[in-house]
């Protein structure tokens, strides 16, 4: 079977997935059979979840459309434009407020998102198949540093974190998913993701250190793991972090 050829060009942030020699230019793609556009795009390194629009010979196309010989394919990321015609966009709206699932390397980011009030599933033993299944069942965007995970066909929303540093990862996530309008700071358990509710002091006395019992009178308890929180020095540090995030610093 003779080999066929098409050309691809990736725009904006999708260039982050490409080698330096392939960025911001036309890429010649050789192939056999009739791959779907999604398969060709991912073979070139770009996960489908960060793609919003595909134009083939300047006409809108879907992920499952076969790649035709000599096609000129332009691929655009989410947030590249705010005014695409409705029939161009491929990515369904993320359910609001977003509920996330994170891979096993992102424990610090999971805690930071919980600090801001976002439902964020994280376990140290999640397999990729488990993450994909939960993302599909519960309509959760996947956050990961593993590009391969985002190519799983069951995942509808996701983001590859460019930074390896937790503070920068948090800011990336806030910007990408426009999270600021949905902040509910200090409403979730940092340890297990459960909901915190105010609880009378007398109901949690056995869980309190002696000095906490003496000096603090306002307490919150996780409805899942029963961990108790109060407004001590750790609370003050988190409020400072949250204020800086809210102010955009």
C-alpha positions, 0 to 999 in steps of 0.5 A: 500500500502506497504511503499518503501525505498530509500537512498539519499546523498547530496554533497557540499553546498546542505548540508546547507539545511539539519539538522545536523544529516542528513549532509554528510551522507546517508539518508533513505527515506520512501515513497509511490506511485512513486514520481519523483526524484525532488519531493523526493529531495525537500521533503528532503529540497533541492530546485531543482534550486541548483541541477546540477547532480543526480546519481541513482545507479551511473547513471545520472538521470533527475528530472522527473525520478521516484524514484525506491525502494532501489535506491541509489541517490546522489545529487550534487550542482552547481559548485561542479565540472567543468567537468561533462559529458554534459549528466549529468547536469540538470541546463541550463546555466544562461542567461548572464549577469544575470537579477535577481528578489528578494523577498520582504525581500531583498531591500538592496541587490537589491540596491547593485546589481543595483549599480553594474549595474545588472537588479534587479527587486524588489518590497515590495509587490511581492507575491511568485506567481508573483516572479515565473511568472516573473522569468519564463517569463523573464529568471531571477534567483530568490534570496531569503531567502525563501527555499519554493519559490525556489521549485516552478516548474516554476523557473529555476534558483535561489539561497538561500542566506545563510547569513542574512546580506546584504553585505555578501549576495552581495558577495555570489551572486557575487561568485555564479553567477560569476558576476565580468566580468559583472559589469557595476557600477553606470549605473542603478537607485538604486531606480527603476532599470532604466537605467541612461544616461548623461544629460545636467545640464540645463535640470534638474535644477529644480530638483537640491538642491541649492549647487548642482546646484552651485558646480556640472556640470555632471549629470545622469538621470534615464530614468524610474523614472527621478531621477537625480544623480551626483558625490557627497559624496554618489557617492564617498562612492559607488566608494569605496565600488565597488573598494573593491568588484572588488579587492575581499576584 
